[in-house]
């Protein structure tokens, strides 16, 4: 195999075009095999292979800086930069991260796990280069889905005339959910504009025949002429030299274009519009690009599935219920809702800030918006939550998915901070279901007209179990699951399952309180049991500052130092969790069943 010989990306420069094409096929097979074993992002990585091989062939990644947007399209890049061995254990302990990470390799120049960041980072790197009189190119790999994020346009607005700055737009017509909005329609228009392509080809031929200085002057004039006759585009308005669209799987064409760009891009930024097919070269991923965007081996009833089914049921009886997501229709369990209520479903693209304020506008007019966003992405909209939802006290319902430990996705997707952020706001009710049954009760409550202030319901990506207390009526109080005489345990969310398993194994007799309402906390129930227990353990799947802070604030304000002295807090470490199985991350944070058994026995 040619891939066996690639220990350094510079080796690609010694290969013929035919061997590079063979290498693309080998990379495709390697990525299919790796994701079959470990899970991970399949479709996006198969679709960009030729682009990455061409970029490594033309540029020098040891000196030139490659910046990826989101980062889940960088598998081929990792395989070509000396990481084939650790890619075998992708997203597992000791293996490669699923995203670029400078701590993993000198060839990863910026961390990437969230969308629409690459141009801002690349521009900063390019400006630093110019300020320090260095010489290298900056190449940004941008997915079309990321164009739905406003941060991209903030960066474009500041690019100016910076040189040696190349953006490769990988247009596969899909992000995770299908790309939406005006930019998607705009790219489609560019693809179908024959007149634009004809004019551009003629201009290119003319410029190729002229000296470089004359070419610059004439190009400046012609660009305005082209725009005047309706074949200009938004990228050129931002100051980019636009090349494309081109076939993103035509390796020879890609190499030729990148070589030309490398040689002439020293005086203005260039954007190359490459059209690709997600999952290219692997039939199942081509025909099912949504489900094979990412592969997860653990198939079970998820909390988002429970949410998706329940919100459809509620919306059937209440036409004021609407759902909003940020390019995560399938991931948040909203496919059925979108199908049944298309006029009440809004996928705003990768624009979490807009999603929150958009929901605030809907709530101000009497609608019941459910904003469905992963915890790690909700962080982007913290200001909008405070200014546009909390201050006017609007009843926006936040459905916070993938809260807690991130598992194999690692530190960029850790959902550990939402409670610590939201508990600062007096009028936000924060809920954490410990079962599918509780989640259904919370959603029923959230859908009522009695809700007049913001609500947040957080749940993890773990299996959703049915509660033993199926007759339990949901209210805004803690639920006492076990009445015992030993330790008092206060636990929120899905970790209740681990606690109950530990109680069985340890043969201890604690009192276990399900803190399903984290804020405002039910101190009446809490105080009633602190009077009979000398040892208190508080367990939450988040950093210290969430439920722990809610309790400490109250106990400090009421001067209950006697209770504070008896509390032991079990939280997630502030050190960002590395990619590994969730069970390993739980153990690293003293939250595995075995750790909890030891914790309980120490109190007996």
C-alpha positions in Angstrom: 0.0 0.0 0.0 1.2 3.5 -0.8 -0.3 4.7 2.5 2.2 2.4 4.3 5.0 4.6 3.1 3.5 8.0 4.1 5.3 8.8 7.3 5.4 12.5 6.5 3.2 14.6 4.3 6.2 15.8 2.2 6.4 12.3 0.7 3.3 13.1 -1.3 5.3 15.5 -3.4 7.3 12.6 -4.8 4.3 10.7 -6.0 2.8 10.7 -9.5 -0.8 11.7 -10.1 -1.7 8.1 -10.6 -0.2 7.1 -7.3 -1.9 10.0 -5.6 -5.3 8.8 -6.9 -4.5 5.3 -5.6 -3.6 6.9 -2.3 -7.1 8.5 -2.2 -8.7 5.1 -2.6 -6.5 3.7 0.2 -7.4 6.6 2.5 -11.1 6.0 1.8 -10.8 2.3 2.7 -8.8 3.1 5.8 -11.4 5.7 7.1 -14.3 3.2 6.5 -12.4 0.5 8.5 -11.5 2.9 11.3 -15.0 4.3 11.8 -16.5 0.8 11.5 -14.4 -0.1 14.6 -14.5 3.1 16.6 -17.4 5.1 15.3 -16.8 8.7 14.3 -17.5 11.0 11.4 -17.6 9.1 8.1 -19.4 11.0 5.4 -17.7 14.3 5.7 -14.2 12.7 5.7 -14.8 10.6 2.7 -16.0 13.6 0.7 -12.9 15.8 1.3 -10.1 13.2 0.7 -9.1 14.5 -2.8 -9.0 18.1 -1.5 -6.8 17.2 1.4 -4.4 15.1 -0.7 -4.1 17.9 -3.2 -3.5 20.5 -0.5 -0.7 18.4 1.0 0.8 17.9 -2.4 0.9 21.6 -3.2 1.5 23.2 0.1 4.0 22.4 2.9 2.0 21.6 6.0 5.1 21.6 8.1 5.4 25.3 7.4 2.1 26.4 5.9 -0.8 26.4 8.3 -3.9 24.2 7.7 -7.0 25.4 9.6 -10.1 23.2 9.7 -13.6 24.4 10.4 -15.5 22.1 12.8 -12.7 19.6 12.4 -14.6 16.4 11.8 -13.3 16.4 8.2 -9.7 16.0 9.1 -9.2 12.2 9.2 -7.3 12.0 6.0 -5.1 14.9 7.1 -4.3 13.0 10.3 -3.5 9.8 8.4 -1.1 11.7 6.2 0.7 13.4 9.0 2.2 10.5 10.9 -0.8 9.5 13.0 -1.9 6.3 11.3 -1.1 4.2 14.3 -3.1 6.2 16.8 -5.9 6.6 14.2 -6.5 2.8 14.7 -7.9 3.7 18.1 -9.7 6.9 17.0 -11.7 8.6 19.8 -10.5 6.1 22.4 -8.0 6.4 25.2 -4.5 6.7 23.8 -5.9 7.1 20.2 -6.4 10.1 18.0 -8.9 12.7 18.8 -11.8 13.1 16.4 -10.9 16.7 15.9 -7.7 18.7 15.1 -5.7 19.4 18.3 -2.3 21.1 18.4 -1.5 19.1 21.5 -1.7 15.9 19.4 0.5 16.9 16.4 2.6 19.8 15.1 0.6 19.5 11.9 -2.6 20.6 13.7 -2.3 24.4 13.9 -5.6 25.2 15.7 -8.1 23.3 17.8 -11.5 22.7 16.1 -14.7 21.2 17.4 -17.2 23.9 16.8 -18.3 25.4 13.5 -17.7 28.7 11.8 -14.4 29.5 13.6 -11.8 28.7 10.9 -11.7 32.1 9.1 -11.3 34.1 12.3 -8.5 31.9 13.5 -6.8 31.7 10.1 -7.0 35.5 9.8 -5.4 35.9 13.2 -2.6 33.5 12.2 -2.1 35.3 8.9 -1.9 38.7 10.6 0.6 37.4 13.2 2.7 36.1 10.3 2.7 39.5 8.6 3.5 41.3 11.8 6.5 39.0 12.5 7.7 39.2 8.8 7.3 35.4 8.4 6.6 33.6 5.1 4.0 30.9 4.9 0.5 30.3 3.5 -2.6 29.9 5.5 -5.1 27.4 4.2 -8.6 27.2 5.7 -10.9 24.2 5.0 -14.4 25.5 5.3 -17.6 23.4 5.0 -20.7 24.8 3.4 -22.7 24.1 6.6 -20.4 26.5 8.4 -21.5 29.3 6.1 -24.8 29.4 8.1 -22.8 30.7 11.1 -22.6 34.5 11.4 -19.0 34.4 12.7 -17.8 33.5 9.2 -19.1 36.8 7.8 -17.6 38.8 10.7 -14.3 37.3 9.6 -14.9 37.9 5.9 -15.6 41.6 6.7 -12.2 41.9 8.2 -10.1 39.9 5.7 -9.1 42.9 3.5 -6.3 42.5 1.1 -4.2 40.0 3.1 -2.1 37.7 0.9 -1.2 34.0 1.0 -4.6 33.4 2.5 -6.5 30.5 0.8 -10.0 29.3 1.7 -11.2 26.0 0.3 -15.0 25.8 0.5 -16.0 22.2 0.6 -19.6 22.4 -0.8 -21.2 19.0 -0.2 -24.7 20.5 0.3 -24.9 19.0 3.7 -23.8 19.8 7.2 -25.3 17.4 9.8 -28.8 18.3 8.9 -29.2 19.6 5.4 -27.8 23.1 5.1 -30.5 25.7 5.2 -31.2 29.3 4.5 -30.2 31.9 2.0 -26.5 30.9 1.7 -27.5 27.3 0.7 -29.8 28.8 -2.0 -27.0 31.2 -3.0 -24.4 28.4 -3.5 -27.0 26.5 -5.6 -27.4 29.6 -7.7 -23.6 29.9 -8.2 -23.5 26.3 -9.3 -26.1 26.8 -11.9 -24.8 30.1 -13.3 -23.4 29.1 -16.7 -23.0 32.7 -17.8 -20.8 33.3 -14.7 -18.6 30.4 -15.5 -18.2 31.3 -19.2 -17.2 34.9 -18.4 -14.8 33.8 -15.7 -13.0 31.3 -17.9 -12.5 33.9 -20.6 -11.2 36.4 -18.0 -8.8 33.7 -16.7 -7.4 33.0 -20.1 -6.8 36.7 -20.7 -5.1 37.2 -17.4 -2.9 34.2 -17.9 -1.4 35.8 -21.0 -0.5 39.1 -19.3 2.4 40.2 -17.1 1.4 39.9 -13.4 1.3 43.7 -12.7 -0.9 44.3 -15.8 -3.1 41.4 -14.8 -3.8 42.9 -11.4 -5.0 46.2 -12.9 -7.1 44.6 -15.5 -8.5 42.0 -13.1 -9.6 44.9 -10.8 -11.4 46.5 -13.7 -13.0 43.3 -15.0 -14.2 42.3 -11.5 -16.4 45.3 -11.5 -17.6 44.7 -15.0 -18.5 41.1 -14.1 -20.4 42.2 -11.1 -22.3 44.8 -13.1 -23.6 42.2 -15.5 -24.9 40.0 -12.7 -22.2 37.3 -12.5 -20.3 38.5 -9.5 -20.7 36.9 -6.1 -20.8 37.7 -2.4 -17.2 36.4 -1.8 -15.9 38.9 -4.3 -17.8 41.6 -2.6 -15.9 40.7 0.6 -12.6 41.1 -1.3 -11.9 37.5 -2.2 -10.7 36.3 -5.6 -13.3 33.6 -6.3 -12.3 30.4 -8.1 -15.0 27.9 -9.0 -17.1 26.0 -8.7 -14.8 23.0 -9.5 -15.1 19.3 -9.0 -13.8 18.5 -5.6 -13.1 14.9 -6.5 -11.0 15.8 -9.7 -7.6 15.4 -8.2 -5.6 16.7 -11.2 -7.9 19.8 -11.5 -7.6 20.5 -7.7 -3.8 20.2 -7.9 -3.6 22.6 -10.9 -5.9 25.1 -9.2 -4.1 25.0 -5.9 -0.7 25.5 -7.7 -2.0 28.5 -9.5 -3.5 29.9 -6.4 -0.3 29.3 -4.4 1.7 31.2 -7.0 -0.6 34.2 -7.3 -2.3 34.5 -3.9 0.4 36.7 -2.4 -1.5 39.9 -3.0 -5.2 39.1 -2.1 -7.2 36.3 -0.4 -8.6 33.5 -2.6 -11.6 31.3 -2.1 -11.8 28.0 -4.0 -15.4 26.7 -4.3 -15.1 22.9 -4.6 -18.2 20.8 -5.1 -18.1 17.4 -3.4 -20.4 14.5 -2.5 -20.6 13.6 1.1 -19.6 9.9 1.6 -18.0 9.9 -1.9 -16.6 6.5 -2.9 -18.5 4.5 -0.3 -22.0 3.6 -1.4 -23.8 3.4 1.9 -22.5 6.8 3.0 -23.4 8.4 -0.3 -27.0 7.2 -0.1 -27.5 7.9 3.6 -25.3 10.9 4.2 -27.3 12.1 7.2 -27.2 8.9 9.3 -23.6 8.1 8.2 -22.4 11.6 8.9 -21.3 10.2 12.2 -21.4 6.6 13.4 -22.2 5.6 17.0 -22.1 1.9 18.0 -24.2 2.3 21.1 -27.8 2.0 19.9 -30.5 2.4 22.6 -33.4 4.6 23.6 -31.9 8.1 23.9 -33.2 11.0 25.9 -33.5 13.0 22.6 -35.7 10.2 21.2 -38.0 10.5 24.2 -38.1 14.3 23.8 -38.8 14.0 20.1 -41.7 11.7 20.6 -43.2 13.6 23.5 -43.0 17.1 21.8 -44.9 15.7 18.8 -47.6 14.5 21.1 -47.8 17.9 22.9 -47.7 19.9 19.7 -50.6 17.9 18.3 -52.8 19.4 21.0 -51.2 22.8 21.2 -50.6 24.8 18.0 -48.5 27.4 19.9 -45.7 24.9 20.4 -42.8 25.5 18.0 -39.3 23.9 17.8 -36.0 25.5 16.9 -32.6 23.9 16.3 -29.2 24.9 15.0 -28.5 22.4 12.3 -29.2 19.5 14.6 -32.6 18.2 13.5 -31.7 14.5 13.6 -29.2 14.9 16.5 -31.9 16.5 18.7 -34.6 14.0 17.8 -36.7 16.5 15.8 -37.1 14.7 12.5 -40.7 13.6 13.2 -41.7 17.0 14.5 -40.2 18.7 11.3 -42.2 16.3 9.2 -45.5 16.6 11.0 -45.3 20.4 11.7 -43.1 21.9 8.9 -44.5 25.4 9.5 -43.7 25.2 13.2 -40.2 23.8 12.8 -37.2 26.1 12.4 -33.7 24.9 11.6 -31.7 28.2 11.7 -28.4 26.7 10.7 -25.2 26.9 12.8 -26.5 30.1 14.5 -27.1 29.4 18.1 -27.2 33.1 19.1 -29.8 33.8 16.5 -31.8 30.7 17.6 -32.1 32.0 21.2 -33.2 35.6 20.3 -35.5 34.3 17.5 -37.1 32.1 20.2 -37.4 35.1 22.5 -39.3 37.0 19.8 -41.7 34.0 19.4 -42.2 33.8 23.1 -43.0 37.5 23.4 -45.9 36.9 21.1 -47.5 34.1 23.1 -45.9 31.1 21.4 -44.1 28.3 23.2 -40.7 27.9 21.7 -38.6 24.8 22.5 -34.9 25.6 21.6 -33.0 22.3 21.1 -29.2 22.7 21.2 -26.3 20.6 22.5 -24.9 21.8 25.7 -21.5 22.5 24.2 -23.0 24.7 21.5 -25.4 26.5 23.8 -22.3 28.2 25.4 -22.1 30.4 22.3 -25.4 32.0 23.1 -24.8 32.9 26.8 -25.2 36.7 26.2 -28.5 36.2 24.2 -29.9 34.0 27.0 -29.2 36.7 29.6 -30.1 39.8 27.6 -32.9 38.6 25.4 -34.6 35.9 27.5 -33.7 36.3 31.1 -34.0 40.1 31.5 -37.5 40.3 29.8 -38.4 37.0 31.6 -39.7 35.3 28.5 -40.8 31.6 28.7 -38.4 30.1 26.3 -37.9 26.4 26.8 -34.3 25.3 26.4 -33.8 21.6 25.6 -30.1 21.0 26.4 -29.0 17.8 24.8 -25.7 16.0 25.2 -25.2 17.5 28.7 -22.5 16.0 30.8 -19.4 13.9 29.9 -18.8 13.9 26.1 -17.5 10.3 25.7 -15.5 9.8 22.5 -16.1 13.3 21.1 -13.8 14.7 23.8 -13.1 18.1 25.2 -14.5 20.3 22.5 -17.9 18.6 23.0 -18.0 18.5 26.8 -21.4 19.6 28.1 -20.2 20.4 31.6 -20.9 24.1 32.0 -24.6 24.8 31.3 -25.8 24.5 34.9 -22.9 26.5 36.2 -23.8 29.3 33.8 -27.6 29.2 34.1 -27.9 28.9 37.8 -26.7 32.5 38.1 -30.1 33.7 36.8 -32.8 33.8 39.5 -35.7 33.3 37.2 -34.5 30.3 35.2 -35.8 26.9 36.2 -33.2 24.2 35.6 -34.3 20.5 35.4 -32.4 17.3 35.0 -34.4 14.1 34.4 -33.1 10.8 35.7 -35.3 8.7 33.5 -37.4 8.9 30.4 -40.5 9.0 32.6 -39.2 12.2 34.4 -38.4 13.8 31.1 -41.9 13.3 29.8 -43.3 14.8 33.0 -40.9 17.8 32.6 -42.0 18.4 29.0 -45.7 18.2 30.0 -45.0 20.8 32.6 -43.0 23.0 30.2 -45.8 22.9 27.7 -48.4 24.3 30.1 -49.5 27.9 30.0 -48.5 28.2 33.7 -44.9 28.6 32.6 -44.1 32.3 32.6 -40.3 32.3 32.8 -37.4 30.5 31.2 -37.0 26.8 31.6 -33.9 24.6 30.9 -34.1 20.8 30.7 -30.7 19.1 30.4 -30.0 15.5 29.7 -27.1 13.4 28.6 -26.4 11.3 25.5 -26.7 8.1 27.6 -29.4 5.5 27.5 -32.8 6.7 28.8 -34.3 4.3 31.3 -37.9 4.1 32.5 -38.5 5.1 36.1 -39.7 2.6 38.6 -42.0 5.4 39.9 -44.2 5.5 36.8 -47.1 6.8 38.8 -45.1 9.7 40.2 -46.7 13.1 39.5 -44.1 15.7 38.4 -43.8 18.8 40.4 -41.1 21.3 41.2 -39.8 19.4 44.2 -37.0 16.9 44.8 -38.0 13.2 44.7 -37.0 11.1 47.7 -36.1 7.8 46.0 -34.8 5.9 49.1 -35.4 6.7 52.8 -32.4 5.4 54.7 -30.4 5.9 57.8 -26.8 6.2 56.5 -25.5 8.9 54.2 -27.7 11.5 52.5 -27.1 11.5 48.8 -28.3 14.3 46.6 -27.8 13.5 42.9 -29.1 15.1 39.7 -29.8 13.6 36.3 -28.8 10.3 34.8 -26.2 9.6 37.5 -29.1 8.5 39.8 -28.9 5.1 37.9 -25.3 4.6 39.0 -26.1 5.7 42.6 -29.0 3.2 42.9 -26.8 0.4 41.5 -24.1 1.3 44.0 -26.6 1.2 46.9 -27.6 -2.4 45.9 -24.0 -3.6 45.7 -22.7 -1.9 48.8 -25.6 -3.1 51.0 -25.8 0.3 52.7 -28.9 2.2 53.6 -28.5 5.8 52.5 -31.3 8.3 51.8 -31.2 9.2 48.1 -32.7 12.4 46.8 -33.3 12.9 43.1 -32.5 16.6 42.5 -34.5 16.7 39.4 -35.1 20.4 39.9 -31.6 21.9 40.3 -32.8 25.6 40.4 -34.7 26.8 42.3 -33.8 24.0 44.6 -36.2 22.3 47.0 -34.5 23.2 50.2 -37.5 22.2 52.3 -37.0 18.5 51.4 -33.2 18.9 51.7 -33.3 20.5 55.2 -35.8 17.9 56.4 -33.2 15.2 55.8 -30.1 17.0 56.8 -31.5 17.0 60.3 -31.2 13.2 60.4 -27.9 12.7 58.5 -24.4 13.7 59.5 -22.9 12.9 56.1 -24.0 14.5 52.8 -22.8 13.7 49.3 -23.8 15.9 46.4 -23.2 14.3 43.0 -23.6 16.1 39.6 -22.4 15.6 36.1 -21.0 19.0 35.7 -18.2 21.2 36.9 -18.3 22.6 40.5 -20.5 25.7 40.3 -23.8 24.1 39.3 -25.9 22.3 41.8 -23.0 22.5 44.2 -23.0 26.3 44.0 -26.8 26.5 44.4 -26.5 24.6 47.7 -23.4 26.5 48.9 -24.9 29.9 48.2 -28.0 29.1 50.2 -26.1 27.5 53.1 -23.6 30.4 53.2 -26.4 33.0 53.1 -28.3 31.2 55.9 -25.1 30.7 57.9 -25.5 26.9 58.0 -21.8 26.2 58.4 -22.7 23.0 60.3 -24.3 21.5 57.1 -21.5 22.8 54.9 -18.9 21.0 57.1 -20.8 17.7 56.4 -21.0 17.9 52.6 -18.7 16.1 50.2 -19.1 17.3 46.5 -18.5 14.9 43.6 -18.1 17.0 40.4 -16.4 16.7 37.1 -12.9 18.0 37.1 -12.2 21.4 35.5 -9.5 19.7 33.4 -11.1 19.2 30.0 -12.0 15.5 29.5 -10.0 13.6 26.9 -11.7 11.5 24.3 -12.5 8.0 25.7 -15.5 5.9 26.5 -17.9 7.5 28.9 -17.3 4.7 31.5 -13.7 5.7 31.6 -14.5 9.3 32.1 -16.9 8.5 34.9 -14.2 6.5 36.7 -11.7 9.4 36.2 -14.2 11.6 38.1 -15.1 9.2 40.9 -18.6 8.6 39.4 -18.4 5.0 38.3 -20.6 2.4 40.1 -17.4 1.0 41.7 -16.3 4.4 42.9 -19.7 5.2 44.4 -19.7 1.8 46.2 -16.4 2.8 47.9 -17.8 6.2 48.7 -20.9 4.8 50.4 -19.0 2.2 52.4 -16.6 4.8 53.8 -19.6 6.3 55.5 -20.8 3.2 57.2 
